[in-house]
Amino acid sequence: MTGSQAVASRTPRAVLDRYHRAMLDKSADDLADLYAVDAVHEFPFAAPGFPAHYAGREAVRGGYRAAWGASPFEVVEIRDVVVHVSDDPGTVIAGHVVVVRSAGGDRAAVPGLLIIDVSDGLITRVRDYMDALAVARAAGVAGA
């Protein structure tokens, strides 16, 4: 595959598909490899224990490696994916529901929205709107 073919295979929609695959595989390396070196991953909805953002590919790698390594959940399905058209051809907007399973077998659905900006086949910015209350309820946090 030539360099131009590799970039062409990394359209915003193809990057979204690979992003979801990395989530299913719980692969921080596969996820981080989708990012430009100086990319930013933002979490606009503040959640206890989560940073407001990761700055740079290696921060994404380290942050997700730690988060997924410590998580009691396994992503078993990503469903109800709805991709919204953007005026910017380098941006993909996607709603989805992430279904997770605990070690005890309980399942929970966590809705979310991703806005992913892609340039030259790499993510430059992600705005990750995850339903933090759904995560807290799945984890059994009192009052969530």
Residue pairs with C-beta under 8 A, 6 or more apart in sequence:
1 9
6 121
7 120
7 121
8 121
9 121
10 18
10 34
10 118
10 121
10 122
11 118
11 121
12 89
12 90
12 91
12 92
12 116
12 118
13 83
13 92
15 34
15 92
15 116
15 118
15 121
15 122
15 123
16 83
16 92
16 94
16 114
16 116
18 30
18 34
19 31
19 34
19 114
19 116
19 123
20 78
20 81
20 96
21 30
22 28
22 30
22 31
22 34
23 31
23 75
23 78
23 98
24 75
24 76
24 77
24 78
26 68
26 74
26 75
28 60
28 61
28 62
28 63
28 64
28 65
28 68
29 61
29 65
31 60
31 61
31 64
32 57
32 58
32 60
32 61
32 64
33 57
34 122
34 123
35 41
35 56
35 57
35 60
35 122
35 123
35 124
36 57
36 119
36 120
36 122
36 123
36 124
37 56
37 57
38 55
38 56
38 57
38 124
39 56
39 57
39 60
39 122
39 123
39 124
39 125
39 126
40 53
40 54
40 55
40 56
40 124
40 125
40 126
41 53
41 54
41 59
41 60
41 63
41 123
41 125
41 126
41 128
42 52
42 53
42 125
42 126
42 127
42 128
43 50
43 51
43 52
43 53
43 128
43 130
44 127
44 128
44 129
45 129
45 130
45 131
45 132
46 52
46 132
47 130
47 132
47 135
47 136
48 132
50 67
50 132
51 63
54 60
54 63
72 102
72 103
72 139
73 100
73 101
73 102
73 108
73 138
73 139
74 100
74 101
75 98
75 99
75 100
76 99
76 100
76 101
76 107
77 98
77 99
78 96
78 97
78 98
78 99
79 96
79 97
79 99
80 95
80 96
80 97
81 94
81 95
81 96
82 94
82 95
82 96
83 92
83 93
83 94
84 93
84 94
84 95
85 93
86 92
86 93
88 117
90 117
90 118
90 119
91 115
91 116
91 117
91 118
92 114
92 115
92 116
92 118
93 113
93 114
93 115
93 116
94 113
94 114
94 116
95 111
95 112
95 113
96 111
96 112
96 113
96 114
97 109
97 110
97 111
97 112
98 109
98 110
98 111
98 112
99 107
99 108
99 109
99 110
100 107
100 108
100 110
100 138
101 107
102 108
102 138
106 138
108 134
108 135
108 137
108 138
109 134
110 130
110 131
110 134
110 135
110 138
111 131
111 134
112 128
112 129
112 130
112 131
113 129
114 126
114 127
114 128
114 129
115 126
115 127
115 129
116 123
116 125
116 126
117 123
117 124
117 125
117 126
118 124
133 144
136 144
137 144
